[in-house]
Amino acid sequence: MVQPLMIRFGTLHDQLGPPKRDGMLTIADGRVADVGHALDPPDGALLIDAACVVPGLINAHGHLELDAAADAVGQLARATLTQRAIRAAEQARRTVCSGVTALRDLGAGNRIAIEIRDLIGQGNLLGPTVVPAGRLICMTGGHGAFAGHEADGPDQVRSAVRMERRDGAEVIKFIATGGVLTPGAVPGSQELSEEELRAGVDEAHRHGMRAAAHAIGTEGIKAALRAGVDSIEHGHLIDEEGIELLVDREAYLVPTLAAIRCIVDAGAEAGLPGYVLEKATEIARQAEANLRRAYQAGVRIAAGSDAGTPFNPHDGFAYELELMHTMLGMSPQEVLRAATVTSASLLGISRGTLAAGEVADLVVLDQDIDDDLQALHDPRMVIKAGEIVHTRVA
Ligand SMILES: [Zn+2]
């Protein structure tokens, strides 16, 4: 039996309306029991004072297998399976301790993210709720092939979706264009064809699974949207037509700003492979203006950082949120919504608000995010399903 909690808050961003001020949030049996103005905590409850409380953050794009090393992909290729599994478990712990209580893993080999999901669900491992894609599906020799599921032609792509589903995936990830971390892959070039994407998306949807497309280049983005994907991951070279398609189809955009920014920030001294820095620098030149236009056009944006890519650690999701504010011009409230309600709806999980009866995933902060989004960088306490999973060491 988990101890009931009473949180006396200054500001509560419960995502159910305007912020609530100076009240009490009661948590029992892992769920939000009540939001109100309780006068006295019940016997046995732990009383916590909080300047600000937000729902647990949801990172819609990460890779538990990658640990943010300069040469994350090379390191993965050299690691043994045991090292990969242990490293992924450590990334799961860091994720949840930073306030990210749910994570969509968009590509890991060897069922690692799937088994980590199960271990966390059974209470045997500390980590977020994981929604795994299993292996990403790519063309032979395409972006991500080092840990992906290579498939060519509509029939093979369909079959690949079935295999990932059989192996425990909850969402399917397709590689529509080249990417930054794979040597030789060109981010602007389309990879899986529209016909292949269409077959894969149809198969995923038929089994009630969402389809995500890694898509950086303009044509690949549009092909993926015409094929019916639910989300565009990255979208950095999107044009006006792509933005219109996103809006018309009510698909989500997950801009992964930190993935590019962290590489460019680290620069040439950091030990990055040369091709990674070159590609990221080229994309960064165009991405900000394109993604800002998408935001201004009313595209549905969910927050995802591509955690695990070089210098973009699993406990650095707050940096992605800060970039959504500074680069795209989203207000702190819009950013929080993208990282809670919108991400939850993309993942298809019942999370993101703190209504009575909901799972009590929440983050306790020292400062109101409306005053400073930086408050998210160092949460005072993280609570997952009503249990305190992290308390900052003073
Ligand atoms: Zn990714």
Residues whose N, C-alpha, C, O or C-beta is under 5 A from the ligand:
A	BS01	ZN	L106 D306
